[in-house]
Structures are given as C-alpha cells and as structure tokens.
Amino acid sequence: MTKINDLIKNMSLEEKAALCTGATAWTTTPIEHLGIPELTVSDGPHGVRRVADVNTLIATSLPATCFPTASCMASTWDVDLIHVMGNAIAEECIALKVDIVLGPGTNMKRTPLGGRNFEYFSEDPYLAGQLAASFINGVQSKGVGTSLKHYATNNQEYQRLTINAVMDERTLREIYLPAFETAVKKGKPWTVMCAYNKLNGAYGSENHKLLVDILKEEWGFEGFVVSDWGAVHDRVASLIGGLDLEMPGPREQRVKAVIEAVRSGVLDESVLDESVRRILGIVFKAAETSKDGSFDIAAHHALARRIASEGIVLLKNNGILPLKEQKHIAVIGRAAKKAYFQGGGSSHINPTRVDIPLDELQKLAGDAELIYSEGYREDENLDQSLIDEAINKARHADVALLYICLPESKESEGYDRNDLDLTLQQVALIKAVTTVQPKTIVILNNGSPVVMSEWIGGTAAVLEAWMMGQAGGGAIADVLYGVVNPSGKLAETYPLKLVDTPAYINYPGENGEVRYGEGIFIGYRYYDAKEVLTQFPFGYGMSYTTFIFKNPKVSAATFKDVDGLMVSVDVTNTGMVAGKEVVQVYVHDHKSRLVRPPKELKGFAKVELQPGETKTVTLRLDFRAFAYYHPAYKQWITEDGEFDILIGASSTDIRWAQTVTLQSTQDLPSILKRESTLRDWMEDPRGKRVLDPLFQKINAQMQTMFGGGEGEAAGMDPMGFLMDMPLSDLFQFLGSALTTSPEDMVNGLLAKVYGTDL
Ligand code: BGC
C-alpha cells in the first residue's frame, strides 16, 4: 500500500490519466520508468479467448479449452466442480500470458429469449451467486484474476448498449444484485465489469449508486471496475461515477479529457488517484504470478467432458435409457457430426480439439451399427427429402437418436432470440421420426430453453445437453450409455410456451426503456405465484437411480434471525447404480408486510451415493435466507413469524416441509410519516404505543357510527375500511371531538414517535 501511495505521488497527471484507459484492446498502459507493468486481459467466461495481437479486438484466438457454457455449468449445481474448472482456466491463462479472464457472467435470466443467456447461470440469484463465487475462487486461487460481469441489470441483448432498465429498488436488491453481491463478498473478484445499459436512467459506466455506493462502499469491493468494451460515454463522468479503467484502448481523447478536467477543476484529482490506486493494486498482484509454460490439453479436455456430463439434464426417460443391447442405432441430425458446443460473440473460444458426437458414441456402442442421416440442413430451410431419409433409417433401427441443435445464428451476444422454437424442419423431423419409431431419444444442444409441447409426447427420452463445450460429444455418449449417471438439474424453468414467461408483456421495451413490471417475480417465483404450469420446473432433472429423503431436521423450532438455522436430511440411493442428487432447500414466509414469492431457494448441496448408501446433508440458512429488502427501511429486514423450510429435489418436488418460528432481533427505526395509514401505525411498535389510547377511542366512535360494528349503517366492515386510511383522514370522523386540526394531531403523534417536534 505504501509502495502504491508513493508511486501515485511520483506519477504525473498524464501518467495517471493514461493508466485509467487501456493501451490496446486487451492491455493497460505500462509506465516503465516507475516499474509499472502492463496488465493483459482476455475473454471469458468458459475458456480463454487470448487474441495473439492485442491490438485487434476480434481475431482467431490462441487454442484453449472450450468448457461448457454457463447454463451447462450451472446445471451441475456443483460448486466444487466449478472451482476445479476455474483452476483449469487459470492454468490456461498462465500459459497464454493472461492476467485476468473476463468472467464469470452472472446476470439474471429474466427472459429465456436473452441472446446471451448461455453465458449466464440462472434465473435464481442465490444459485447464480454461489456458482459465480466458486468460479472466481477457482481462478483466483491460482493467482489469476477475474472480471465479474456485467454489473448490473444487463439482462437482454436487445438495445443492450443503451436500453434503460427501469425497476424498483426492491427488485434490484432482491433479484438483480444478490448474485453479484455474493460473488463479490465470497469470491473477491479482482475486477468487476460494468454493464453497457442504463439502470433507472444512469449508464452502467457512470452509475455512482451501483459502482461506488453499493459495490465499493456497501459490499467492500477492493478491486477495480473496468468498463465493458466501449461502455464509456463520458470519461470524466464515468470516473466520478466509480469506473476505474476504460477499455478498450487506445483512446487519446479520453486521456486528454481527464487531464483537462483535473486542470480545470471539474474533476478532483483525488478521484483519479483513487482509481489509479485500485488499478495499481491489481497490476502488482497480477505480476506476482509469472505467466509462462503450457497446460495439459488432454487433462483439460477430460475435465470439460466431466463437467458437460454432470451438466446434461435428463428431462424425460420412459426407461429406454441408459442404452444397453441395441444393435442398430439410427443417429439422426447434423449435430451428431458437427458438434454445437458454444455460442456466438466475445466468449467464442478457439478449441484445442472437438469431440465428434457420432465418433464418441461409436466408441461406447462397440459393435452396434450406427446408421447416420443428416435430418436437417444447416440453414433453416425445409428439406423433406432429409426427413424421408431419416424416417427410413429410424423405422428399421432398434432405437433412434435425434441430435437437434439450434441454428448457430440463433443464440449470440448482441441480439436476442425471437422465439423459443426449434426450426420448423426440426419439429417436423422429430414428429415424423417418433411416429415410425417410438424408441426415439432427442438430444438437444442449445443455450437456453426451447419449447417442446408440440413434440415431446412422442419421444421416449429427452436429454438437454446445452452448449456443452468441446468435449460435450463424449459427455452425451457417457450419459446415453450410463457411463455417467445423469445428475444435472435445471437452473432455469422450461416454460410450456413463450407467452407464459414472466417478462412477456414487459419485454423487450420500447422508446429506449424496458420496464421490469414483473418485479421480484422472475423464473419459478413467477410460475409458483401465478400457478402457471411449466414444461419442466426449476431444479428438475432425472437420474438412472432413485433417491429418498428421510429424517429431516432443523436445529431449532424457534430461532433468532442472526443465529440462522441448520437444516439436515438423510438421502439414500434406493436404486441399482451409483448416482448424485441435489438437495434443494427453499424457504416460504407465512406472512409478511410486503409481498414475497411463494418460495425461494436458500441452500443446496450435491451428494454422491453408491446403491443403498445414505448420507446426511446439512445446510446452513443464515439471516438473509429469511430476510427481504424493504425499500422504506433501505435495508434487509426480518419479521417475527412462521416460515416453512422446504426440502426438495426440484422447486416443485418438495419432499418435506417443516414450520419454524423466527424471532427478529432487529430494532428497526420508525418509518411513519404524515400519509401513514392506521395499519402502518399499528404495525410500528413505537407508533402503536403512541396511538393506542386514541385508537381505542376511535374504534368505539366508529362502532357507534357504523352501527354497533355490524356495518349496518353503511353496509361495510368499518375496520376493513379504516385500516388503510391515513390517520388525518380518519381523524376527520371524530368531528367535534377533535380539539385541533387532524393534521396537527398527526404531527403531534409523529413528534412523540420521533421524540422531537416536526
Ligand atoms: C462483452 C463483454 C466482453 C467484452 C470484451 C463486450 O462486448 O459484452 O462480455 O468481455 O466485449 O470482448
């Protein structure tokens, strides 16, 4: 720290300004005479996209392992595995001379149409936060940095550079920030990348509330904030807003603007110094890890295969899987020959090698005959002859495997999807093949949900294999043949149709603005609350074995919010093969002053069990598991009362529910004001004390006025009517009994509550 402070003293204004803007597309400005080295960054997130010439933004990058993308990673629900993947990515960074990998991305999947959803983890902030933290820790434990992105509310690609995401404070705090918050607090990323878009009117690159008040001050983030590439509009405003490093460079004009702003007094030099201090801290930390050597290509390929096989979700199985003795297997679909394993855009990796699904299948199929047909064209044009050929091959086979991938152009950074459909040809193909061959297994490659109701009924099994990374072809074969027992669980809901999705009528926005009208109800929070049927719920996934949950326990029936609660359950593998189950713990609040989703995920653990084996899974639920963000108190609050602890194998497969009682230890300040209603006053402990004597009088008066409490006079329940009325309006009813004006009476009461005259 002293070293950095001394350096800052010795740096000229020009040098400081230059350090805060990139020197090239991927490096920062070195200052040789002061011994300040450059820092090299590269995309991310599911592999290293190291462009050899740092002056080019887009160019074929050096070979690196393309791991499964985030939707597949998330479906593993395995924080340890993600940590190991982080380790491997760090090793590749070291070999490729990269100091910081630009990932993970942990934005919420607000709508399944999001073009970049394949790069993000989940619709649930708790799950996404845990996975992001684990990824960060995995990378950083090897001395390589990460860049947590895109902070925050970059939840669509449509007009992503400018769209103004409009949402209320509670939605921001409960849905769109917690994954970042967990990742920052638990993972301590070296850098955070700001979002392109605006949030409530302010660009991500200039958003003081997001970058300084919340990220740096509230959450204690110690690294630096880097702009998304090209996200800066006004360099001086962005420095004031908390954006430390602008990328990409070089940007001569920006450097000049900063220098002039300091000279003219528009920008306080201490603001610039603070950004310099943050950047230097990371520059020197990165320099501690020397970047050289090579990485184990085969071992990382094998790891990519393992992660893919753990992330593949078995959506449907009528017992046909795993494959056994089938001798004639129709393999239909071009994705069997040309693996679809990653999405378009900045995350596009130049893989070290790619598994061909068909070849990998043959290795496990032994002497079984694989009969291939293309099934559909690369473009979206209909070709009946391919369907006819597929039907012929499928009809005479023992089983048909349909490898279906979305056309590559459908899922990419930079634009969203228009629909959730497979192509017309693919739907027609599945329907035709399943008609002649009931033993048909559909294997899907896509980055986020597709709708299936039109065709799933005819299938024998469906595997969601995601954008599975370069070794995914082998992983599919592993799952089909039961070399790996599937254990992936959906980290996002699969809707029956697009119109059912939570953001449907509030997306993509217009006139430059998208209103998050569904508020805190995204993903399963919405489907639960509205009782909307889904194709597959959040947390869902099948196995080749069966598990039972027994002996659920909570550490206390009544507990204090600050103590939290331990929850445990015994899980037994009751089937014939080894397997893994994900225990999911959701919390349901019986009653709260502000509306809450029916349940929220607050803990999970993946456990591996041999046939007949039992293990006890224990999870801790902390204060935040029970709290919600109250915008009037401007903080997370708990309320006394009952909660259900729900232990399940998916968000709709709840096996145990246990009711517990929480005692809040919070002494919340009063938030009563002139407009507060009778209910507000009675719910506020200080308000209740002050108002109670008067309340008795009002109540008596009302009963008389409205006819003995029966509501005869006005045909209404007086209290139901009065409880949500502001006190001053209520006092009007007291008429001549009033000694002062209703407003003065309220002011008098407020003065008592706050111990002062207003
Ligand atoms: C993307 C970032 C990426 C950066 C550098 C941007 O367009 O949004 O995720 O890290 O480019 O390629």
Boltz pocket constraint, residues with backbone or C-beta under 6 A from the ligand:
constraints:
  - pocket:
      binder: B
      contacts: [[A, 43], [A, 44], [A, 102], [A, 149], [A, 228], [A, 229], [A, 346]]
      max_distance: 6.0
